[in-house]
Amino acid sequence: MDQTLRALAPMSLVVATWVPLFLLFAGIGLLVARACRQEARHAETWFRCFWLGWALSLVFLQLWHLWLPVDRRALALLGAAGAVGLALHRRELWHLIWRAGPRNLPACLVLLLVVLRLANRAIAAPTHSDAGYYHLTAIRWACSYPIVPGLGNLHHPLAINSVHFLYVALLEAGPWAGRSYHVANGLLLLAAFLPVLAAVFRAFRRGADSRLSDVFLALTLPALMTQVAVEPSLHNMLFVHLVSSPTPDLPVFVLGILLSRELLALIEGADASHQSPAFSAANVTVLCVAGTLVKLTFAVMGAAGLAVALLIAAWRPGQGGVRLRLKPWAAPVAVAVLAVGTWGARSVILSGYVAYPWPAASVPVEWRMPRESVTLEAQRVQNHARWHSDVLWVRAQSSGQAEGGKWLGPWFTAVYAAAFWTIALPCALALAAGCAAGLLRAAGLRAAGLRAQKGPPLSLLFFVPPACSAAFWFLTAPSPRFAGSVFWAIAAGALALWVHGLGPRLRTAARYVLVASSVILSVSMFSRMNVMKPGPDKGFHAAPRVAMQTYVTRWGLQVLVPRPSPAGPAKYCWDAPLPCTRRPDPDLRLRKKGDLSSGFVLDNGKRGQTP
């Protein structure tokens, strides 16, 4: 009983933080919705406004960080904007809380269970390996200084330009100073569960023909559950503590599902999705941009998704010409160009390369990282993705298996063993949906309720973004965690379109069966999760700490390096004081002596200076 009470205290603090943060970002999105003449009477609009506000906050933060550290001033400014949006829509908020809530009491009870489960996951330690490798260090740099030129010269992963770390740094205020990872990713996963749970309940309503996008969302419930379930029996330790770690893998996974939903809503039309054309355009565009800002691996899906959305908007029959139908997209696309251009500039500042670790495009700045090391890093990422570990890669090189396509066999085996729930299962579901649709059409059934209806040609465009992303992923770095939700998007989309193409009578039955199966699978995963016990840090589990030692470069720069030890956590910096690096370069120096914010360069003494 005492342990339960100790666990409830930090969980309550997490939930009490999630609520105002959700309202903050939703309020920012409501300002855009108001400009787009979108009513905010439905909870679905508020869910979309959260992601709209969150994505626009990322665009703002990367501009802010060019000149200032991400601190309480940025949070106060965004909070003020969110408060204005909430004040303008206070009546709609009151209606949702006191009228719509009691009418959907079963959904609220289920949501409460999900919130408690997520809050329990959130109190865990950020044991994701990349959290110690560079995530926590990148967040500390963002909180302490404006963007630092040549930061990749200090520690090469710090050159990875993920704006997600700026979002986590934004939350480093009050009780969350030094441990914002307990609330950052959990809030995003909760915001993704809200529309999915709502779609599940709408799918079971009698006499209602669910929208295509609702069926899709209901079928992605197990996909979201994979981001919560971290037991070895479910994931073979591949996805460890995503909720309590600041990893960008989780938001990218969620954004892939939400972008796919928006594309299906575009196919259905504005009448089915209750969105104005301008609001729909803003939603699709910011999701494409936000995923790219968070992680470069999303760029293909984001670019293809935006292109498909524009094509759907131009292709749809209606009054007016192409120019008129694309008019609502002008402002969102302009914001996208600004955001991506700023992202590229930030990448150059961090490493000297436009899209590190891609070595092709670089700028001859003083702090540019050596091309040889960048090329080796790109190769290392690809090799590790194909062989899953450095040990396997070394063995493959020594045995000659690394040449040609000899990596495919071991790779398929490893993916099936380590990523069954995120890749193997959705691929099987997509194949089953494709076979069912093909057999139904080939059989040419004409009986009532069994006739395959001819779907709109626009529906095939839905598969273009995830298919392009999957192909790019396989050819470059086919690590399961780099795939995001691509395969779940394909599977859920294929099943939803198959159900939508059935006759009216069979369509309802198939919808019930598929959504019920989705719920049963999710409940099974939910019930197998262990309960996180309270930790020593006021109920929380703190990040691991590693003993440090000082290393002095040939230019007199002192940096912290993890002390060698046969036991304990991985020899990463974790949340050590700045500057810290795992492998210091003896040629490392500051651009301006004594000023960490001036940046880092590698100088071998040939620049006319002496150590």
C-alpha positions as semicolon CSV with decimal commas, in nm:
position;residue;x (nm);y (nm);z (nm)
1;M;0,000;0,000;0,000
2;D;0,285;0,235;0,085
3;Q;0,452;0,169;-0,252
4;T;0,124;0,237;-0,432
5;L;0,084;0,572;-0,261
6;R;0,449;0,660;-0,335
7;A;0,391;0,579;-0,703
8;L;0,067;0,779;-0,722
9;A;0,237;1,100;-0,607
10;P;0,480;1,133;-0,902
11;M;0,214;1,001;-1,141
12;S;-0,025;1,271;-1,022
13;L;0,242;1,536;-1,079
14;V;0,294;1,406;-1,433
15;V;-0,079;1,417;-1,513
16;A;-0,113;1,759;-1,351
17;T;0,159;1,882;-1,589
18;W;0,017;1,716;-1,899
19;V;-0,323;1,892;-1,868
20;P;-0,199;2,255;-1,884
21;L;0,060;2,165;-2,148
22;F;-0,211;2,008;-2,364
23;L;-0,423;2,321;-2,326
24;L;-0,121;2,542;-2,401
25;F;-0,047;2,381;-2,737
26;A;-0,417;2,342;-2,818
27;G;-0,465;2,712;-2,750
28;I;-0,193;2,800;-3,001
29;G;-0,359;2,574;-3,257
30;L;-0,697;2,734;-3,187
31;L;-0,558;3,069;-3,296
32;V;-0,477;2,915;-3,633
33;A;-0,818;2,744;-3,645
34;R;-0,984;3,080;-3,583
35;A;-0,785;3,233;-3,869
36;C;-0,897;2,941;-4,088
37;R;-1,264;2,995;-3,987
38;Q;-1,275;2,650;-3,831
39;E;-1,529;2,595;-3,555
40;A;-1,400;2,435;-3,235
41;R;-1,720;2,271;-3,111
42;H;-1,599;1,912;-3,161
43;A;-1,336;1,739;-2,949
44;E;-1,179;1,617;-3,273
45;T;-1,095;1,977;-3,363
46;W;-0,923;2,028;-3,026
47;F;-0,718;1,714;-3,080
48;R;-0,603;1,846;-3,415
49;C;-0,536;2,190;-3,267
50;F;-0,297;2,039;-3,014
51;W;-0,076;1,899;-3,289
52;L;-0,110;2,215;-3,490
53;G;0,005;2,423;-3,192
54;W;0,283;2,179;-3,102
55;A;0,421;2,176;-3,456
56;L;0,412;2,555;-3,483
57;S;0,591;2,572;-3,148
58;L;0,873;2,366;-3,300
59;V;0,900;2,617;-3,584
60;F;0,912;2,900;-3,332
61;L;1,167;2,729;-3,105
62;Q;1,420;2,666;-3,379
63;L;1,405;3,037;-3,471
64;W;1,429;3,139;-3,105
65;H;1,730;2,912;-3,048
66;L;1,930;3,089;-3,319
67;W;1,976;3,382;-3,079
68;L;1,867;3,271;-2,730
69;P;1,874;2,959;-2,514
70;V;1,546;2,773;-2,472
71;D;1,443;2,883;-2,125
72;R;1,144;3,015;-1,930
73;R;1,112;3,317;-2,156
74;A;1,024;3,096;-2,453
75;L;0,779;2,898;-2,239
76;A;0,617;3,219;-2,113
77;L;0,575;3,355;-2,466
78;L;0,418;3,035;-2,595
79;G;0,205;3,013;-2,282
80;A;0,071;3,362;-2,342
81;A;-0,024;3,273;-2,701
82;G;-0,195;2,956;-2,580
83;A;-0,385;3,149;-2,312
84;V;-0,520;3,392;-2,572
85;G;-0,641;3,104;-2,787
86;L;-0,814;2,939;-2,490
87;A;-0,974;3,267;-2,383
88;L;-1,123;3,316;-2,728
89;H;-1,268;2,963;-2,721
90;R;-1,367;2,937;-2,354
91;R;-1,730;2,864;-2,437
92;E;-1,639;2,571;-2,658
93;L;-1,407;2,436;-2,386
94;W;-1,684;2,466;-2,127
95;H;-1,921;2,279;-2,357
96;L;-1,677;1,992;-2,407
97;I;-1,602;1,953;-2,037
98;W;-1,951;1,975;-1,888
99;R;-2,169;1,846;-2,171
100;A;-1,978;1,622;-2,407
101;G;-1,781;1,457;-2,125
102;P;-2,071;1,312;-1,923
103;R;-2,234;1,185;-2,242
104;N;-1,927;0,976;-2,315
105;L;-1,860;0,838;-1,966
106;P;-1,736;0,492;-2,084
107;A;-1,482;0,657;-2,313
108;C;-1,368;0,882;-2,027
109;L;-1,317;0,579;-1,800
110;V;-1,108;0,402;-2,063
111;L;-0,909;0,721;-2,117
112;L;-0,842;0,738;-1,742
113;L;-0,690;0,388;-1,750
114;V;-0,468;0,485;-2,042
115;V;-0,360;0,806;-1,868
116;L;-0,266;0,611;-1,553
117;R;-0,069;0,360;-1,756
118;L;0,119;0,632;-1,941
119;A;0,187;0,822;-1,619
120;N;0,325;0,505;-1,463
121;R;0,556;0,460;-1,760
122;A;0,660;0,823;-1,739
123;I;0,816;0,791;-1,393
124;A;1,074;0,541;-1,525
125;A;1,436;0,630;-1,594
126;P;1,541;0,739;-1,946
127;T;1,726;0,415;-2,012
128;H;1,705;0,439;-2,391
129;S;2,070;0,406;-2,494
130;D;2,065;0,715;-2,716
131;A;1,943;0,920;-2,420
132;G;2,281;0,872;-2,258
133;Y;2,469;0,883;-2,587
134;Y;2,359;1,235;-2,684
135;H;1,990;1,318;-2,617
136;L;2,031;1,449;-2,263
137;T;2,350;1,634;-2,356
138;A;2,179;1,802;-2,652
139;I;1,895;1,915;-2,424
140;R;2,142;2,060;-2,173
141;W;2,316;2,256;-2,451
142;A;1,979;2,390;-2,574
143;C;1,887;2,508;-2,223
144;S;2,227;2,669;-2,159
145;Y;2,322;2,843;-2,484
146;P;2,188;2,952;-2,821
147;I;2,279;2,717;-3,102
148;V;2,653;2,646;-3,084
149;P;2,857;2,640;-3,409
150;G;3,052;2,320;-3,467
151;L;2,896;2,134;-3,175
152;G;2,944;1,812;-3,370
153;N;3,322;1,855;-3,341
154;L;3,287;1,807;-2,965
155;H;3,071;1,495;-2,997
156;H;2,955;1,395;-3,344
157;P;2,594;1,290;-3,252
158;L;2,535;1,644;-3,127
159;A;2,543;1,748;-3,494
160;I;2,213;1,562;-3,547
161;N;1,965;1,844;-3,587
162;S;1,648;1,729;-3,407
163;V;1,418;2,013;-3,301
164;H;1,248;1,766;-3,067
165;F;1,526;1,836;-2,815
166;L;1,423;2,202;-2,813
167;Y;1,071;2,097;-2,717
168;V;1,205;1,885;-2,430
169;A;1,429;2,175;-2,323
170;L;1,122;2,401;-2,320
171;L;0,978;2,191;-2,036
172;E;1,291;2,228;-1,818
173;A;1,115;2,460;-1,576
174;G;0,997;2,440;-1,216
175;P;0,988;2,085;-1,078
176;W;1,096;1,944;-1,415
177;A;1,436;2,112;-1,425
178;G;1,680;1,835;-1,516
179;R;1,407;1,574;-1,569
180;S;1,167;1,705;-1,832
181;Y;1,197;1,368;-2,008
182;H;0,935;1,238;-1,762
183;V;0,663;1,451;-1,925
184;A;0,775;1,529;-2,284
185;N;0,709;1,211;-2,481
186;G;0,425;1,093;-2,259
187;L;0,224;1,405;-2,344
188;L;0,266;1,339;-2,717
189;L;0,161;0,976;-2,687
190;L;-0,142;1,073;-2,479
191;A;-0,241;1,332;-2,741
192;A;-0,222;1,055;-3,002
193;F;-0,437;0,818;-2,795
194;L;-0,718;1,074;-2,765
195;P;-0,838;1,069;-3,129
196;V;-0,769;0,696;-3,159
197;L;-0,986;0,608;-2,858
198;A;-1,258;0,842;-2,984
199;A;-1,248;0,668;-3,323
200;V;-1,278;0,326;-3,155
201;F;-1,598;0,428;-2,975
202;R;-1,743;0,587;-3,288
203;A;-1,675;0,266;-3,482
204;F;-1,898;0,068;-3,243
205;R;-2,196;0,302;-3,262
206;R;-2,506;0,134;-3,398
207;G;-2,656;0,265;-3,716
208;A;-2,353;0,477;-3,791
209;D;-2,139;0,428;-4,098
210;S;-1,794;0,518;-3,968
211;R;-1,572;0,742;-4,169
212;L;-1,275;0,592;-4,347
213;S;-1,033;0,790;-4,131
214;D;-1,209;0,668;-3,814
215;V;-1,169;0,304;-3,910
216;F;-0,804;0,370;-3,988
217;L;-0,742;0,532;-3,648
218;A;-0,924;0,252;-3,463
219;L;-0,699;-0,004;-3,631
220;T;-0,384;0,180;-3,522
221;L;-0,460;0,132;-3,151
222;P;-0,218;-0,166;-3,124
223;A;0,046;0,044;-3,301
224;L;0,030;0,312;-3,032
225;M;0,033;0,043;-2,766
226;T;0,371;-0,078;-2,897
227;Q;0,517;0,257;-2,794
228;V;0,404;0,197;-2,436
229;A;0,489;-0,172;-2,403
230;V;0,857;-0,211;-2,329
231;E;0,885;-0,557;-2,176
232;P;1,142;-0,791;-2,336
233;S;0,863;-1,037;-2,414
234;L;0,707;-0,781;-2,646
235;H;1,000;-0,603;-2,805
236;N;1,320;-0,785;-2,719
237;M;1,442;-0,462;-2,555
238;L;1,437;-0,280;-2,888
239;F;1,209;-0,001;-2,771
240;V;1,304;0,061;-2,408
241;H;1,127;0,329;-2,204
242;L;1,019;0,544;-2,496
243;V;0,766;0,727;-2,277
244;S;1,025;0,834;-2,018
245;S;1,309;0,903;-2,263
246;P;1,351;1,212;-2,483
247;T;1,394;1,002;-2,796
248;P;1,250;1,146;-3,121
249;D;1,151;0,795;-3,231
250;L;0,819;0,817;-3,047
251;P;0,694;1,150;-3,193
252;V;0,798;1,040;-3,542
253;F;0,598;0,720;-3,497
254;V;0,292;0,915;-3,384
255;L;0,323;1,180;-3,656
256;G;0,329;0,912;-3,925
257;I;-0,008;0,779;-3,807
258;L;-0,163;1,125;-3,778
259;L;-0,040;1,232;-4,121
260;S;-0,187;0,917;-4,276
261;R;-0,519;0,993;-4,106
262;E;-0,520;1,344;-4,251
263;L;-0,455;1,211;-4,602
264;L;-0,754;0,976;-4,568
265;A;-0,962;1,268;-4,442
266;L;-0,863;1,463;-4,755
267;I;-0,974;1,170;-4,970
268;E;-1,311;1,164;-4,793
269;G;-1,359;1,538;-4,829
270;A;-1,419;1,831;-4,596
271;D;-1,781;1,732;-4,525
272;A;-1,676;1,396;-4,377
273;S;-1,388;1,530;-4,167
274;H;-1,566;1,849;-4,043
275;Q;-1,270;2,062;-4,149
276;S;-1,255;2,380;-4,350
277;P;-1,021;2,360;-4,651
278;A;-0,775;2,605;-4,494
279;F;-0,770;2,419;-4,160
280;S;-0,719;2,086;-4,337
281;A;-0,432;2,231;-4,538
282;A;-0,269;2,366;-4,223
283;N;-0,300;2,031;-4,046
284;V;-0,143;1,827;-4,324
285;T;0,139;2,072;-4,385
286;V;0,247;2,114;-4,023
287;L;0,247;1,738;-3,967
288;C;0,475;1,691;-4,268
289;V;0,705;1,967;-4,148
290;A;0,706;1,864;-3,781
291;G;0,810;1,508;-3,860
292;T;1,101;1,634;-4,072
293;L;1,214;1,877;-3,802
294;V;1,204;1,602;-3,541
295;K;1,394;1,339;-3,740
296;L;1,547;1,343;-4,085
297;T;1,424;0,989;-4,161
298;F;1,069;1,132;-4,180
299;A;1,161;1,370;-4,463
300;V;1,065;1,132;-4,745
301;M;0,724;1,057;-4,598
302;G;0,669;1,423;-4,519
303;A;0,762;1,543;-4,868
304;A;0,559;1,270;-5,038
305;G;0,264;1,334;-4,805
306;L;0,259;1,705;-4,885
307;A;0,285;1,635;-5,259
308;V;-0,002;1,385;-5,243
309;A;-0,216;1,627;-5,041
310;L;-0,162;1,900;-5,298
311;L;-0,246;1,658;-5,577
312;I;-0,567;1,551;-5,403
313;A;-0,667;1,914;-5,348
314;A;-0,608;1,997;-5,715
315;W;-0,763;1,678;-5,852
316;R;-1,087;1,673;-5,657
317;P;-1,386;1,761;-5,876
318;G;-1,562;2,083;-5,788
319;Q;-1,630;2,437;-5,893
320;G;-1,337;2,663;-5,970
321;G;-1,001;2,593;-6,121
322;V;-0,688;2,439;-5,981
323;R;-0,561;2,776;-5,861
324;L;-0,873;2,832;-5,652
325;R;-0,862;2,491;-5,487
326;L;-0,494;2,529;-5,398
327;K;-0,535;2,878;-5,253
328;P;-0,575;2,755;-4,889
329;W;-0,235;2,585;-4,917
330;A;-0,036;2,901;-4,992
331;A;0,023;3,015;-4,634
332;P;0,095;2,666;-4,490
333;V;0,345;2,589;-4,768
334;A;0,517;2,924;-4,706
335;V;0,553;2,831;-4,337
336;A;0,689;2,492;-4,442
337;V;0,954;2,652;-4,663
338;L;1,056;2,883;-4,378
339;A;1,073;2,597;-4,128
340;V;1,275;2,363;-4,350
341;G;1,507;2,645;-4,457
342;T;1,572;2,735;-4,094
343;W;1,632;2,368;-4,015
344;G;1,895;2,349;-4,291
345;A;2,066;2,661;-4,159
346;R;2,072;2,513;-3,808
347;S;2,226;2,195;-3,943
348;V;2,503;2,395;-4,109
349;I;2,568;2,577;-3,782
350;L;2,598;2,250;-3,590
351;S;2,815;2,059;-3,836
352;G;2,883;2,251;-4,158
353;Y;2,655;2,011;-4,349
354;V;2,301;2,075;-4,469
355;A;2,168;1,737;-4,358
356;Y;2,416;1,564;-4,128
357;P;2,518;1,277;-4,150
358;W;2,460;1,302;-4,526
359;P;2,803;1,423;-4,647
360;A;2,708;1,539;-4,997
361;A;2,596;1,896;-4,925
362;S;2,828;2,108;-4,711
363;V;2,921;2,473;-4,657
364;P;3,289;2,582;-4,623
365;V;3,256;2,728;-4,273
366;E;3,537;2,734;-4,020
367;W;3,378;2,470;-3,800
368;R;3,285;2,219;-4,070
369;M;3,338;1,862;-3,954
370;P;3,592;1,656;-4,154
371;R;3,422;1,495;-4,452
372;E;3,599;1,166;-4,385
373;S;3,448;1,135;-4,037
374;V;3,101;1,231;-4,162
375;T;3,120;0,973;-4,440
376;L;3,233;0,705;-4,195
377;E;2,947;0,795;-3,961
378;A;2,693;0,761;-4,244
379;Q;2,839;0,420;-4,330
380;R;2,836;0,316;-3,965
381;V;2,466;0,402;-3,934
382;Q;2,384;0,196;-4,244
383;N;2,598;-0,099;-4,137
384;H;2,454;-0,099;-3,788
385;A;2,101;-0,087;-3,932
386;R;2,172;-0,390;-4,150
387;W;2,351;-0,597;-3,887
388;H;2,189;-0,452;-3,570
389;S;2,514;-0,442;-3,372
390;D;2,879;-0,357;-3,416
391;V;2,974;-0,711;-3,314
392;L;2,771;-0,865;-3,595
393;W;2,913;-0,608;-3,838
394;V;3,272;-0,696;-3,747
395;R;3,197;-1,065;-3,785
396;A;3,033;-1,002;-4,123
397;Q;3,337;-0,810;-4,244
398;S;3,577;-1,084;-4,137
399;S;3,367;-1,358;-4,297
400;G;3,292;-1,169;-4,620
401;Q;2,915;-1,161;-4,558
402;A;2,908;-0,781;-4,563
403;E;2,954;-0,772;-4,938
404;G;2,661;-0,754;-5,179
405;G;2,325;-0,861;-5,047
406;K;2,449;-1,122;-4,803
407;W;2,313;-0,913;-4,516
408;L;1,952;-0,975;-4,619
409;G;1,915;-1,320;-4,459
410;P;2,045;-1,225;-4,113
411;W;1,858;-0,895;-4,136
412;F;1,520;-1,060;-4,201
413;T;1,577;-1,299;-3,912
414;A;1,671;-1,019;-3,674
415;V;1,378;-0,799;-3,777
416;Y;1,129;-1,080;-3,720
417;A;1,276;-1,155;-3,378
418;A;1,319;-0,796;-3,256
419;A;1,039;-0,605;-3,432
420;F;0,753;-0,850;-3,470
421;W;0,491;-0,603;-3,343
422;T;0,613;-0,301;-3,539
423;I;0,714;-0,455;-3,874
424;A;0,634;-0,826;-3,916
425;L;0,273;-0,815;-3,790
426;P;0,163;-0,503;-3,985
427;C;0,327;-0,642;-4,300
428;A;0,125;-0,963;-4,259
429;L;-0,195;-0,761;-4,206
430;A;-0,128;-0,548;-4,513
431;L;-0,065;-0,861;-4,721
432;A;-0,388;-1,016;-4,594
433;A;-0,586;-0,702;-4,679
434;G;-0,436;-0,689;-5,027
435;C;-0,514;-1,055;-5,092
436;A;-0,871;-1,016;-4,963
437;A;-0,934;-0,713;-5,184
438;G;-0,779;-0,885;-5,486
439;L;-0,981;-1,204;-5,442
440;L;-1,302;-1,009;-5,392
441;R;-1,250;-0,809;-5,708
442;A;-1,126;-1,106;-5,912
443;A;-1,422;-1,322;-5,812
444;G;-1,658;-1,058;-5,945
445;L;-1,920;-1,128;-5,680
446;R;-2,252;-0,960;-5,743
447;A;-2,456;-1,084;-5,450
448;A;-2,607;-0,824;-5,221
449;G;-2,363;-0,726;-4,951
450;L;-2,073;-0,898;-5,125
451;R;-2,026;-0,681;-5,427
452;A;-1,690;-0,504;-5,438
453;Q;-1,758;-0,139;-5,503
454;K;-1,525;0,059;-5,722
455;G;-1,338;0,292;-5,490
456;P;-1,224;0,640;-5,585
457;P;-0,889;0,649;-5,766
458;L;-0,770;0,903;-5,511
459;S;-0,760;0,629;-5,247
460;L;-0,456;0,469;-5,410
461;L;-0,260;0,788;-5,351
462;F;-0,278;0,719;-4,978
463;F;-0,012;0,448;-5,010
464;V;0,239;0,667;-5,193
465;P;0,397;0,840;-4,888
466;P;0,441;0,529;-4,669
467;A;0,556;0,321;-4,966
468;C;0,818;0,579;-5,065
469;S;0,930;0,604;-4,704
470;A;0,956;0,226;-4,670
471;A;1,161;0,197;-4,989
472;F;1,398;0,475;-4,881
473;W;1,429;0,319;-4,536
474;F;1,516;-0,024;-4,677
475;L;1,779;0,112;-4,917
476;T;1,952;0,342;-4,667
477;A;1,935;0,238;-4,301
478;P;1,680;-0,044;-4,244
479;S;1,685;-0,041;-3,865
480;P;1,337;-0,119;-3,724
481;R;1,322;0,196;-3,513
482;F;1,401;0,414;-3,817
483;A;1,088;0,284;-3,992
484;G;0,853;0,459;-3,752
485;S;0,486;0,376;-3,813
486;V;0,522;0,329;-4,189
487;F;0,418;-0,036;-4,192
488;W;0,131;0,015;-3,949
489;A;0,006;0,300;-4,168
490;I;0,010;0,073;-4,473
491;A;-0,163;-0,211;-4,287
492;A;-0,435;-0,002;-4,123
493;G;-0,492;0,194;-4,445
494;A;-0,524;-0,123;-4,652
495;L;-0,771;-0,278;-4,408
496;A;-0,975;0,043;-4,379
497;L;-0,996;0,084;-4,757
498;W;-1,093;-0,283;-4,795
499;V;-1,378;-0,237;-4,546
500;H;-1,483;0,085;-4,719
501;G;-1,503;-0,096;-5,052
502;L;-1,746;-0,363;-4,931
503;G;-2,120;-0,353;-4,975
504;P;-2,324;-0,174;-4,703
505;R;-2,433;-0,488;-4,514
506;L;-2,095;-0,660;-4,507
507;R;-1,913;-0,333;-4,444
508;T;-2,067;-0,289;-4,098
509;A;-1,993;-0,647;-3,994
510;A;-1,634;-0,628;-4,118
511;R;-1,584;-0,299;-3,938
512;Y;-1,704;-0,446;-3,609
513;V;-1,483;-0,754;-3,644
514;L;-1,167;-0,561;-3,733
515;V;-1,206;-0,292;-3,468
516;A;-1,292;-0,553;-3,204
517;S;-0,978;-0,747;-3,300
518;S;-0,776;-0,429;-3,271
519;V;-0,914;-0,368;-2,922
520;I;-0,854;-0,727;-2,810
521;L;-0,493;-0,718;-2,929
522;S;-0,437;-0,384;-2,756
523;V;-0,591;-0,506;-2,429
524;S;-0,368;-0,812;-2,444
525;M;-0,060;-0,594;-2,477
526;F;-0,191;-0,356;-2,210
527;S;-0,242;-0,637;-1,958
528;R;0,107;-0,780;-2,009
529;M;0,285;-0,460;-1,907
530;N;0,459;-0,453;-1,571
531;V;0,378;-0,180;-1,320
532;M;0,667;0,061;-1,260
533;K;0,749;0,088;-0,890
534;P;0,834;0,426;-0,737
535;G;1,194;0,540;-0,766
536;P;1,435;0,704;-0,522
537;D;1,404;1,054;-0,673
538;K;1,078;1,162;-0,504
539;G;0,908;0,865;-0,666
540;F;1,082;0,909;-1,003
541;H;1,367;0,707;-1,149
542;A;1,654;0,940;-1,236
543;A;1,886;0,911;-1,532
544;P;2,199;0,701;-1,474
545;R;2,512;0,882;-1,363
546;V;2,864;0,798;-1,472
547;A;3,187;0,901;-1,305
548;M;3,378;1,161;-1,508
549;Q;3,738;1,255;-1,559
550;T;3,895;1,560;-1,721
551;Y;4,068;1,553;-2,059
552;V;4,279;1,847;-2,182
553;T;4,325;1,897;-2,557
554;R;4,645;2,025;-2,711
555;W;4,486;2,374;-2,713
556;G;4,421;2,369;-2,338
557;L;4,047;2,303;-2,362
558;Q;3,918;2,096;-2,070
559;V;3,634;1,853;-2,143
560;L;3,468;1,584;-1,935
561;V;3,503;1,221;-2,043
562;P;3,327;0,917;-1,889
563;R;3,567;0,734;-1,659
564;P;3,641;0,371;-1,760
565;S;3,467;0,121;-1,534
566;P;3,396;-0,252;-1,572
567;A;3,044;-0,215;-1,424
568;G;2,758;0,033;-1,425
569;P;2,569;0,208;-1,706
570;A;2,703;0,263;-2,056
571;K;3,003;0,493;-2,074
572;Y;2,808;0,784;-2,213
573;C;2,778;1,141;-2,087
574;W;2,412;1,107;-1,986
575;D;2,328;1,433;-1,807
576;A;2,684;1,533;-1,714
577;P;2,791;1,901;-1,694
578;L;2,910;2,072;-2,012
579;P;3,126;2,020;-2,210
580;C;3,124;1,641;-2,218
581;T;3,219;1,397;-2,491
582;R;3,273;1,026;-2,516
583;R;3,578;1,041;-2,742
584;P;3,761;1,377;-2,724
585;D;3,969;1,491;-3,018
586;P;4,315;1,626;-2,923
587;D;4,280;1,896;-3,192
588;L;3,958;2,034;-3,041
589;R;3,953;2,401;-2,941
590;L;3,704;2,681;-2,886
591;R;3,656;2,945;-3,154
592;K;3,688;3,207;-2,878
593;K;3,891;3,113;-2,574
594;G;3,680;3,070;-2,262
595;D;3,346;3,105;-2,445
596;L;3,159;2,777;-2,493
597;S;2,884;2,950;-2,690
598;S;3,137;3,054;-2,958
599;G;3,157;2,697;-3,085
600;F;3,416;2,428;-3,150
601;V;3,663;2,367;-3,430
602;L;3,920;2,099;-3,502
603;D;4,260;2,263;-3,545
604;N;4,572;2,058;-3,614
605;G;4,798;2,362;-3,586
606;K;4,812;2,448;-3,958
607;R;4,592;2,758;-3,922
608;G;4,880;2,982;-3,821
609;Q;4,830;2,936;-3,446
610;T;5,037;2,750;-3,191
611;P;4,909;2,549;-2,899
